[in-house]
Amino acid sequence: MNEILETIFIAGGCAQRPNVLDWCPNTNYIAYAISRDIALVDTDQTDNGYKILETAAGHQAEITCLKFSVPFLHDHTTETTTSSSMLVTGDSKGQLCLWKINTDSRQRISLFKTVCITADLPLTMARCYFWEVENHEGVILASHFDTLSFVRSTSHAGKESEIVLKPLIFTPAYILSFDLLHIASKVLLLAVGLSSGCVKVFYSDQQCTGGFIHGISLDQQRGAWIRDLAFRGPTHDFPGVLPGDSTEFYLASASDNLIRIWRFCQVSEEHVNNSHDGDEMTIRQLLIAINTSECQLTLKVTLDSILSGHDEWVHSLRWHPNALRLISSSMDKNVIIWEPTDNNKQNDSLWYPQARVGDVGGEAAGYYDALFSPDGSKILYHSFFGALFMWELQNDVMSPINCPVGGHFGPVTDLCWESRGRYVISVSLDKTARICAPLANKSSFAEIARPLIHGHALNCVWCTTSVIVAGGEEKIFRVFSAPVNFYQNMERVCGTTLEQNATTYYAATQPELGLSNKAILADSALVSEELNGNNESSASSKTGPPDEEELSTKTLFPEVHKLYGHAFEVFAVAINQKGSVLATACKSRRTCRHQLTVTQIAFSPDDQFLLSVSRDRTWALYKCSSESATNFTLLVKTDKHSSGHSRIIWTCSWTHDSLFFATGSRDKVLNIWSTSSIEEGKVHKKDSYEAPDSITAVDIAHSFYGAGDCYLIASGMDDGRIILLKWMSQTQIQTPNFSHIKTLDRHEAFSGTISRIRFRQKEANKDHTGSGETRSQFEFASCSSTNIVKIHRLIMFN
């Protein structure tokens, strides 16, 4: 028997901070930070469009900065075509990781080395520059508070080593941004933006042998934080430059809501001497005299322009790879592309907003990083709520591109499949619920709807085909009904026809000062206007998944009920298989059967039993009355000695035949319990498995695994790993054993605590291969505290 495990879907929103999104010029991959992980996005439109290929885990804390390596090129317009690149990331505990990106490898991103810059101090920015890419020789820069640290990476005889250089300290100011430029073939120019409103420029030789020497200070508005800096290199290098060719290069700096463009150009020694002659009053020139062992030159710095177009803080500045254009993003919900009236800059010209994109109104809270694609044909930026946006530039005309990449921007607490596995819904502490479903071509999943967008942080969820029950940091559960436009989207985008309930709700809206989604009736004036008004932005006129604007405004579910009864914050929910009985639990000190909070509830597939597990290290089993589906009587109540666990019981799950159930605990033990003696009021432990870490989530597949009474079990752990097990329930064997199938490491699974695992509720797809083998497929979804949702597929050949 052979097994193949593949990841078919990954969702996660970009981190809520700047400097965590970048586009690789070599491999054309997009990388962004999701909590502790790195998401690698495929931009190849010939292969099912944009999607997250994989995530990489190497940090133990939140990633605070991310950037692809910048090779030292003598001509900034030179395009690289190598299939590999380097990526540097830093986290909130001072750890710096260098990653290798390789398109030719099955694992496209792998950890190359780890460098400790500081001890438990957050890194604000990190950059890496290589003058010999193949040998990984270059310099790594990282800033934390008032210190800019340098690590020189060298390679000798195939051995990698690091040399820590003398840091730059800017007390009492804080370092907010920096950028490095390679000029004149032998000189490194470093610009550092400070919280004091000053930009300090340093220089060094290419090998950084003498450290960085201060060249000049560019004072701006006092107290205006320099949030980003970006160099644009000269079109020609200085040595051997032809007459008439430009050696000018630029530095863009963002301070509060203003952008300053500084122009650098090489001047001769004669020009410097003449600038001091005569008695006329002139403006003092800003000059940088660079003197290294291999190069001597003088640069003149002038303030070229001050750009005013944003109303809030500017967080990001990036230059176009070919043209003289600058892109900026701000918390005012605008992204602007700037260019001079004379693009050749042969004469002084004014800069103006060539294009502007963004939002007007709505829930958006502004944008962080904005950048051009490596060929300059697209722009990419991300919002405060973790979504990615993309536009295409063609002949100065901009058109939006649907980039269905993103997800939750807070810890994901729970998820649930629809009763027949046609979609999965997840909830998070980011106060949103998101529905993902397989696309019509079955190539991947995509987000189809966002039933909730704000209110309370959500702890638990359960759903049927047309009803969602969600609970958060409040004392009530809210019930939502699927509107008509959800059924239409499922059929249009996914090719799936759902059984509609007798609803008259077409959609829902979010009141400005309310938490309850308000229903829009199918015969309302708003619906008639949308259906008959030839609205080009209507979701029905598009063929792909809904974009971010549609998801946040047009895919809400109307709230139809509020369920009261709990005195504390709700925590767990479950619905029986018929969808007729709802069980809920809340955080509390004491219940009728448990002393502490009930952590999870599970109905048996035959709806005869209800299982609850608790923080008090016990579990309880109830039986449904034959007279009423809402009456349950206690069958078995364990204590701290008979429960089989010595720590908190986090999770439980039933087998599909209702003969066994599993419990998982912080004590690293997975217990299997048999209900064969349930008529006698007894449940005995059938088997136990000791995991390498605390068990926080468990689920059992909805069909047998292979031949015989073999069950497939997925167990998620506190460290983010997932263990796949098969368990034989043969009664003639006294001590049946678990068999290990596969362990998903932190790269394949998660880097943080797994919140929930759910197998897809459908029969295992079985077909015959050309070699006569039978192939079965099992799919399961999982989520974690690191803001990520993944769907895996296990293929078994026998």
Secondary structure, 3 states (H helix, E strand, C coil): CEEEEEEEEEECCCCCCCCCEEECCCCCCEEEEECCEEEEEECCCCCCCCEEEEEEECCCCCEEEEEECEECCCCCCCCCCCCEEEEEEEECCCEEEEEEEECCCCCCEEEEEEEECCCCCCCCEEEEEEEECCCCEEEEEEEECCEEEEEEEEEECCEEEEEEEEEEECCCCCEEEEEEEEECCCEEEEEEEECCCEEEEEEEECCCCCCCEEEEEEECCCCCCEEEEEEECCCCCCCCCCCCCCCCEEEEEEECCEEEEEEEEEECHHHHHHCCCCCCCCCCCEEEEEECCCCEEEEEEEEEEEEECCCCCEEEEEECCCCCCEEEEECCCEEEEEEECCCCCCCCCCEEEEEEEECCCCCCCCEEEEEECCCCCEEEEEECCCCEEEEEEECCEEEEECCCCCCCCCCEEEEEECCCCCCEEEEECCCCEEEEEECCCCCCEEEEEEEECCCCCEEEEEECCCEEEEEECCCCEEEEECCHHHHHHHHHHHCCCCCCCCCCEEEEECCCCCCCCEEEECCCHHHHHHHHCCCCCCHHHCCCCCCHHHHHHCCCCCEEEEECCCCCCEEEEEECCCCCCEEEEECCCCCCCCCCCEEEEEECCCCCEEEEEECCCCEEEEEECCCCCCCEEEEEECCCCCCCCCCCEEEEEECCCCCEEEEEECCCEEEEEECCCHHHCCCEEEEEEECCCCEEEEEECCCCCCCCCEEEEEEEECCCCEEEEEEECCCCCCCCCEEEEEEECCCCCCCCCEEEEEECCCCCEEEECCCCCEEEEEEEEEEECCCCEEEEEEEEEC
